[in-house]
Amino acid sequence: MKNASLEDVFRHLPIKGDAAFTNARGKFQEKIKKQQLRVLNGFVDELKHLLEEDEEILFASRGVSPFTILEQLTSGGWIYYVKACLLVLTDRRILHFPSGYRNKPRNSVSHIRFQDIESFKGKRRITFRYKNGSKEVFSQVRGGKRLVQLLKRLVATSSTSSPHGGRQNLCPRCTAPLARGRFTCPRCRLEFKDPKAARIYSIFLPGGGYFYTRHPLLGIGDAVAELILTFLTILFLLQFFSDPGKNPVTLLMGLAFGMVLALEKVITVYHSGHFIREYIPAERRFRKIPQGSGF
């Protein structure tokens, strides 16, 4: 459902208004209602497909997906755009939708079951520790204080951990849990982008790793930088080998630009490898399979 009105969002999704539209004191506010419906607008179809029977939405918030320090150092401020996400708290779990800088679904989704959360803390920056021993940090969480307030009541009632024990990716076509490191859905056989292809594209095509993982703006910027570095590397090396005097400064310049080009390639491989972990479907469009249907 594209460009739905706010009332359409409320009508088509099971939103628990006394949680989603109230402030920390439990008081209803029309401003909060509009904010929540605006955040959910654009994700109506995805949520209708993913929500389990009688599952209710309690709160939704935009934020930034977990990233490493090295990712931040090599991306700068772009990290907050390419790692943007939507977090949807329900009465059973947290749904995580990578959305990127356009705040639109990327056909990628994961969830965190309450029983898999060992502990959590924070407000704007929320740290989760899972029962499988891993830890993740979601940053820039808008309305994080309210999300944590609601989450405290829900996690306190959960006990037994699931076999996965942490955040788990789901198939966007059939909602089946995906096995870590395996890039084919075990139920519907939907294919996902794989790390081997990402490495090949990153190494042999300027910006290829970013284009392959569907980050075109990063791909364009990286392609321009790589082409300039390639040109300068070849230019200085050709000048050195064609110069009878063999000026060592010319050789050093060529090697320096070559090393920067190689570093650029390594960074692209690193970034595309992290994007691959979001489980990006190989097909841009596919027919969703309703939950519980036989196929």
Secondary structure, 3 states (H helix, E strand, C coil): CCCCCHHHHHHHCCECHHHHCECCCCCECHHHHHHHHHHHCCCHHHHHHHCCCCCCEEEEEEEECCCCHHHHHHHHHHHHHHCEEEEEEECCEEEEEECHHHCCCCCCEEEEEHHHEEEEEECCCEEEEECCCCEEEEECCCCHHHHHHHHHHHHCCCCCCCCCCCCEEECCCCCCECCCCCCECCCCCCEECCHHHHHHHHHHCCCHHHHHCCCHHHHHHHHHHHHHHHHHHHHHHHHHHHCCCCCHHHHHHHHHHHHHHHHHHHHHHHHHHHHHCCCCECCCCCCCCCCCCCC
